[in-house]
């Protein structure tokens, strides 16, 4: 036999998969509405092209795959599923569905809401490739403005020209510190107490809010680029700061963090909006995802 296998056709591979799935050449013939002799001829041609025996026809009446046949079957299934995915994506394009979607989310959007929305998105649009970024403050809007993301979920920035905003609820921000922190040990703090301690503050990696501070009470600040670092340093007792309540709920319940009683630093709602460029309407998948975020069930919203 030749050491260089030929190129099988898609039809030959589909016939192979069908024979294995139904368990016989005759069954494959019935399913594919062909004569049994045609099925046998197709498999024989496939074996000749590949230069290997796919079925052991001698030791049993029922066709049994050889070792080479099992390998070829696995590859044939991959080719078939790839063709099916190609056809599904092409059908989606013909219907106006995006082939891929770039999404950027504010780091404060609770993970349960993210998981709920994206799990449902995958089930509804399995052919759409998703590219996900997580950013803070103005960096979300900047990615949408620069067209590097089609849609985003942004916090409460001022209205900007060229950006459409759809309200999708809010997340509660609470002032917290480690249980060993002086502000936690004090119980009720007098006005201005927070100014004497390091406040951990998220910094904006975009120029959209350059020079602006949000809920900064202390002149002593550590600026952090991501909320995970802020969470870590809060738990270490290095400073105090605002965090999304769902993100620290377990820490509060376990006593690792304490909700601070500070009259001049109360808890507050962080409004969230789905955003897109005004000159670019969201496609079907993007519009669906925005609507999912807007209408999430109370459980998905309240549990974070």
C-alpha positions as CSV (number, residue, x, y, z in Angstrom):
1,X,0.0,0.0,0.0
2,X,1.1,3.6,-0.7
3,X,2.7,5.5,2.2
4,X,1.0,8.7,1.0
5,X,-2.8,8.5,1.7
6,X,-5.2,10.1,-0.7
7,X,-7.7,12.8,0.2
8,X,-11.1,11.3,1.2
9,X,-14.3,13.1,0.3
10,X,-16.8,14.4,2.9
11,X,-19.4,12.0,1.6
12,X,-17.0,9.0,2.3
13,X,-16.4,10.2,5.8
14,X,-20.2,10.7,6.5
15,X,-20.8,7.2,5.2
16,X,-18.2,5.8,7.6
17,X,-19.7,7.6,10.6
18,X,-23.2,6.4,9.6
19,X,-22.1,2.7,9.3
20,X,-20.6,2.8,12.8
21,X,-23.5,4.7,14.3
22,X,-26.2,2.3,13.0
23,X,-24.0,-0.8,13.3
24,X,-24.3,-2.2,9.8
25,X,-23.8,-1.5,6.1
26,X,-27.5,-2.3,5.4
27,X,-28.6,0.0,8.2
28,X,-26.5,2.8,6.8
29,X,-28.0,2.1,3.3
30,X,-31.5,2.5,4.7
31,X,-30.6,5.7,6.6
32,X,-28.9,7.3,3.7
33,X,-31.4,6.0,1.1
34,X,-28.8,4.1,-0.9
35,X,-28.2,0.5,-1.9
36,X,-26.1,-1.6,0.4
37,X,-23.7,-2.2,-2.5
38,X,-23.1,1.5,-2.8
39,X,-22.3,1.8,0.9
40,X,-19.8,-1.1,0.6
41,X,-18.3,0.4,-2.5
42,X,-17.9,3.8,-0.8
43,X,-16.1,2.3,2.2
44,X,-13.9,0.2,0.0
45,X,-12.9,3.3,-2.0
46,X,-12.2,5.1,1.3
47,X,-10.0,2.3,2.5
48,X,-8.2,2.3,-0.9
49,X,-7.7,6.1,-0.7
50,X,-6.3,6.1,2.8
51,X,-4.3,2.9,2.4
52,X,-5.7,1.2,5.6
53,X,-8.4,-1.3,6.5
54,X,-11.2,0.3,8.4
55,X,-13.3,-2.7,9.2
56,X,-12.5,-6.3,10.1
57,X,-15.0,-8.2,7.9
58,X,-13.6,-11.7,8.5
59,X,-13.9,-12.5,12.2
60,X,-17.5,-11.3,12.6
61,X,-20.6,-10.8,10.5
62,X,-21.1,-7.3,12.1
63,X,-18.5,-4.9,10.8
64,X,-15.9,-4.1,13.5
65,X,-13.5,-1.2,13.4
66,X,-9.8,-1.9,13.2
67,X,-7.4,0.2,15.2
68,X,-6.8,2.3,12.1
69,X,-10.6,2.5,11.6
70,X,-11.1,3.9,15.1
71,X,-8.5,6.6,14.5
72,X,-10.1,7.5,11.2
73,X,-13.6,7.5,12.7
74,X,-12.5,10.1,15.4
75,X,-11.1,12.4,12.7
76,X,-14.1,11.9,10.5
77,X,-16.4,13.0,13.3
78,X,-14.2,16.1,13.8
79,X,-14.4,16.9,10.1
80,X,-18.2,16.4,10.1
81,X,-18.7,18.6,13.2
82,X,-16.4,21.3,11.7
83,X,-18.5,21.3,8.5
84,X,-21.7,21.6,10.5
85,X,-20.3,24.5,12.5
86,X,-19.2,26.2,9.3
87,X,-22.7,25.8,7.8
88,X,-24.3,27.1,11.0
89,X,-22.0,30.2,11.1
90,X,-22.6,30.9,7.4
91,X,-26.4,30.6,7.9
92,X,-26.1,33.1,10.8
93,X,-24.1,35.5,8.6
94,X,-26.8,35.3,5.9
95,X,-29.4,36.1,8.6
96,X,-27.3,39.1,9.9
97,X,-25.9,37.3,13.0
98,X,-22.5,38.3,14.1
99,X,-19.7,35.8,13.7
100,X,-18.0,37.1,16.8
101,X,-18.7,39.6,19.5
102,X,-16.3,41.7,21.5
103,X,-17.7,42.6,25.0
104,X,-16.1,44.6,27.8
105,X,-17.5,44.5,31.3
106,X,-17.0,46.8,34.3
107,X,-15.1,44.9,37.0
108,X,-17.9,45.7,39.5
109,X,-20.5,43.8,37.6
110,X,-21.3,40.9,40.0
111,X,-20.0,37.5,38.8
112,X,-23.4,35.8,39.1
113,X,-24.8,38.3,36.6
114,X,-21.9,37.7,34.3
115,X,-22.3,33.9,34.5
116,X,-26.0,34.0,34.1
117,X,-25.8,36.3,31.0
118,X,-23.0,34.5,29.3
119,X,-24.3,31.0,30.0
120,X,-27.6,31.9,28.4
121,X,-25.8,33.6,25.5
122,X,-23.8,30.5,24.7
123,X,-27.0,28.4,24.7
124,X,-28.7,30.8,22.4
125,X,-25.8,31.7,20.1
126,X,-23.4,28.7,20.0
127,X,-21.9,29.8,16.7
128,X,-20.9,33.3,17.9
129,X,-17.3,33.6,19.2
130,X,-17.1,35.8,22.3
131,X,-14.2,38.0,23.2
132,X,-14.4,39.2,26.8
133,X,-12.5,42.0,28.5
134,X,-12.8,43.2,32.1
135,X,-12.0,46.9,32.8
136,X,-12.6,49.7,35.3
137,X,-14.2,53.1,35.1
138,X,-13.5,54.9,31.8
139,X,-11.5,52.1,30.3
140,X,-14.8,50.4,29.4
141,X,-16.1,53.3,27.5
142,X,-12.8,53.9,25.8
143,X,-12.8,50.3,24.4
144,X,-16.3,50.9,23.0
145,X,-15.5,54.3,21.6
146,X,-12.4,53.0,19.8
147,X,-14.5,50.1,18.4
148,X,-12.3,47.5,20.1
149,X,-15.5,46.3,21.8
150,X,-19.0,46.3,20.3
151,X,-20.8,46.7,23.6
152,X,-19.8,47.2,27.2
153,X,-21.2,47.5,30.7
154,X,-20.1,50.7,32.3
155,X,-20.3,52.4,35.7
156,X,-21.8,55.8,36.3
157,X,-19.7,58.0,34.0
158,X,-21.1,61.3,32.8
159,X,-23.1,61.0,29.5
160,X,-20.7,61.2,26.6
161,X,-21.4,62.2,23.0
162,X,-21.5,59.2,20.7
163,X,-22.4,56.7,23.4
164,X,-25.9,55.2,24.0
165,X,-26.6,54.0,27.5
166,X,-29.2,51.5,28.7
167,X,-29.7,51.1,32.4
168,X,-29.2,47.6,33.7
169,X,-29.5,48.1,37.5
170,X,-26.9,48.8,40.1
171,X,-24.5,47.2,42.6
172,X,-24.2,48.3,46.2
173,X,-20.8,49.6,47.2
174,X,-19.9,49.4,50.9
175,X,-17.0,50.7,52.9
176,X,-15.0,47.8,54.4
177,X,-11.8,47.0,56.2
178,X,-10.2,44.0,57.9
179,X,-11.5,43.1,61.3
180,X,-8.1,44.2,62.8
181,X,-8.1,47.6,61.2
182,X,-8.5,50.6,63.6
183,X,-11.7,51.8,61.7
184,X,-13.2,48.4,62.3
185,X,-12.2,48.1,65.9
186,X,-13.6,51.6,66.7
187,X,-17.1,50.6,65.9
188,X,-18.9,53.9,65.2
189,X,-16.4,56.4,63.8
190,X,-16.6,60.2,64.0
191,X,-16.8,62.2,60.8
192,X,-13.4,62.5,59.2
193,X,-11.9,59.3,60.8
194,X,-11.3,57.7,57.4
195,X,-8.9,60.6,56.4
196,X,-6.3,59.4,58.9
197,X,-6.0,56.0,57.3
198,X,-4.9,54.7,53.9
199,X,-7.8,54.4,51.5
200,X,-7.4,51.8,48.7
201,X,-8.7,53.3,45.5
202,X,-9.2,51.9,42.0
203,X,-7.4,53.9,39.3
204,X,-8.7,54.5,35.8
205,X,-6.4,53.2,33.1
206,X,-8.1,55.4,30.5
207,X,-7.8,59.2,30.0
208,X,-11.6,59.7,30.1
209,X,-11.6,60.4,33.9
210,X,-8.0,61.6,34.3
211,X,-7.6,63.8,37.3
212,X,-11.1,62.8,38.8
213,X,-11.6,60.8,42.0
214,X,-14.7,58.9,42.9
215,X,-15.7,58.4,46.6
216,X,-12.1,59.3,47.8
217,X,-12.2,60.6,51.4
218,X,-8.6,60.3,52.5
219,X,-5.6,62.2,51.4
220,X,-3.6,59.0,52.0
221,X,-4.3,56.7,49.1
222,X,-2.9,53.6,47.4
223,X,-4.0,53.5,43.8
224,X,-4.7,50.0,42.4
225,X,-5.4,48.9,38.8
226,X,-7.7,46.0,39.6
227,X,-10.3,45.0,42.1
228,X,-8.6,41.7,43.0
229,X,-5.5,43.5,44.3
230,X,-7.8,45.9,46.2
231,X,-9.6,42.9,47.8
232,X,-6.3,41.2,48.7
233,X,-4.9,44.3,50.4
234,X,-8.2,45.0,52.3
235,X,-8.1,41.5,53.7
236,X,-4.5,42.1,54.7
237,X,-5.5,45.1,56.8
238,X,-3.4,47.6,54.8
239,X,-6.2,50.1,54.3
240,X,-10.0,50.6,53.9
241,X,-12.1,51.1,50.8
242,X,-15.3,50.6,48.9
243,X,-16.1,47.2,47.5
244,X,-19.1,45.7,45.7
245,X,-21.2,44.1,48.4
246,X,-21.7,40.8,46.5
247,X,-17.9,40.5,46.1
248,X,-17.3,40.7,49.9
249,X,-20.4,39.1,51.2
250,X,-18.6,35.9,52.2
251,X,-15.8,37.9,53.8
252,X,-18.4,39.9,55.9
253,X,-20.2,36.8,56.9
254,X,-16.9,35.1,58.0
255,X,-15.7,38.2,59.8
256,X,-12.6,38.6,57.6
257,X,-13.9,42.1,56.6
258,X,-16.1,44.4,58.5
259,X,-18.7,46.9,57.3
260,X,-17.5,50.3,58.5
261,X,-19.7,52.7,60.3
262,X,-18.6,56.1,58.9
263,X,-21.1,58.9,58.7
264,X,-19.3,60.7,56.0
265,X,-18.6,57.5,53.9
266,X,-21.9,55.7,53.6
267,X,-22.8,52.8,51.3
268,X,-24.2,53.7,47.9
269,X,-25.5,52.3,44.7
270,X,-23.1,52.1,41.7
271,X,-25.4,52.5,38.7
272,X,-24.5,50.3,35.7
273,X,-25.4,50.8,32.0
274,X,-25.0,48.7,28.8
275,X,-23.3,50.9,26.3
276,X,-22.7,51.0,22.5
277,X,-21.7,53.5,20.0
278,X,-24.6,55.7,18.7
279,X,-23.5,55.3,15.1
280,X,-23.4,51.5,15.3
281,X,-26.6,49.6,16.2
282,X,-25.9,46.3,18.0
283,X,-26.3,43.2,15.9
284,X,-28.8,40.4,16.9
285,X,-26.4,38.7,19.4
286,X,-25.3,42.0,21.0
287,X,-28.8,43.3,21.3
288,X,-29.9,40.0,22.9
289,X,-27.1,40.2,25.4
290,X,-28.0,43.8,26.4
291,X,-31.6,42.7,26.8
292,X,-30.6,39.8,29.0
293,X,-28.6,42.1,31.3
294,X,-31.5,44.6,31.4
295,X,-34.1,42.0,32.3
296,X,-32.1,39.6,34.5
297,X,-34.2,37.9,37.2
298,X,-34.1,39.4,40.7
299,X,-32.1,36.4,42.0
300,X,-29.4,37.0,39.4
301,X,-29.2,40.6,40.4
302,X,-29.5,40.4,44.1
303,X,-27.1,37.5,44.7
304,X,-24.4,39.3,42.9
